[in-house]
Amino acid sequence: MEDVRIVQIMPAPGWCAVYRKGKRGVEFSSPLVCWALVESSSGERQVVGIDTDPKGTVEISPYSNNFIRYELRA
């Protein structure tokens, strides 16, 4: 995982991070806690989703090796 600094957060109502699980590639989703504007040590900025894993640890979704995409669940 790249070292980043969170610059700003904003709500992400209805959004989920979708992941792939196991050898069969079964997909599962996790509700986003928020969107975050993050900045790398080189100054590059991007908006990423932040969710929690089953243990309750907050993580930056696309930094997980099994992250696939974001989805809006209406």
C-alpha positions in Angstrom: 0.0 0.0 0.0 1.2 3.5 -0.9 1.6 6.1 1.9 -1.1 8.7 1.5 -2.5 11.5 3.6 -6.2 12.1 3.8 -6.9 15.7 2.8 -10.7 15.7 3.0 -13.6 13.2 3.5 -17.2 13.4 2.3 -20.2 11.1 2.8 -20.8 8.2 0.5 -24.5 7.2 1.0 -25.6 4.2 -1.0 -22.1 3.4 -2.4 -20.3 0.1 -1.9 -16.9 -1.3 -2.7 -17.1 -4.7 -4.6 -14.4 -7.3 -4.0 -13.6 -10.8 -5.4 -13.3 -13.7 -2.9 -11.7 -17.0 -3.3 -10.6 -19.1 -6.3 -14.1 -19.1 -7.9 -14.2 -15.3 -7.9 -17.4 -14.9 -5.9 -18.1 -11.2 -5.5 -19.2 -9.5 -2.3 -19.7 -5.8 -1.4 -19.0 -3.6 1.6 -20.7 -0.3 2.2 -18.5 2.7 2.0 -17.9 4.8 5.2 -17.0 7.8 3.1 -15.1 9.1 0.0 -11.7 10.6 0.7 -9.5 12.9 -1.2 -6.0 11.5 -0.6 -2.6 12.8 -1.5 0.5 10.7 -2.1 4.0 11.7 -1.0 4.7 12.8 -4.6 1.7 15.3 -4.4 -0.7 13.3 -6.6 -4.3 13.5 -5.5 -7.2 11.1 -6.1 -10.6 10.3 -4.6 -11.0 6.9 -3.1 -13.7 5.0 -1.2 -13.1 4.0 2.4 -14.9 1.0 3.8 -14.5 -1.5 6.7 -13.4 -5.1 6.6 -15.3 -7.8 8.6 -13.1 -7.1 11.6 -14.2 -3.4 11.6 -10.8 -2.1 10.4 -11.2 1.0 8.2 -9.3 0.6 4.9 -8.9 2.4 1.5 -10.8 0.1 -0.8 -8.7 0.2 -4.0 -5.6 -0.6 -2.0 -6.9 -4.1 -1.3 -5.6 -6.7 -3.8 -9.1 -8.1 -4.3 -10.9 -4.8 -5.0 -12.9 -4.7 -8.3 -15.1 -1.6 -8.5 -17.5 0.7 -6.8 -21.3 0.4 -7.1 -24.2 2.7 -6.2 -26.9 0.7 -4.4 -30.1 2.7 -4.7 
